[in-house]
């Protein structure tokens, strides 16, 4: 008997949802819910694949002029004996 009450409650709930959405058939409700489920999955997938560095630009370091790169050979110790 409890199972029948649960089924009846579920059908009443779905009927209210159909009325709220202006749908006439339960198949229309099923299709709308499936469409919403797929859209939600697509949004979640898109959010997961979006890089976390949104707003930052990628910089090509090869475009920098050598004048801005320090020459460490002049200041770097020639041997490890100075450590």
Secondary structure, 3 states (H helix, E strand, C coil): CHHHHHHHHHHHHHHHHHHHHCCCCHHHHHHHHHHHHHHHHHHHHHHHHCCCCCCCCCCCHHHCCHHHCCCCCCCCCCCHHHC
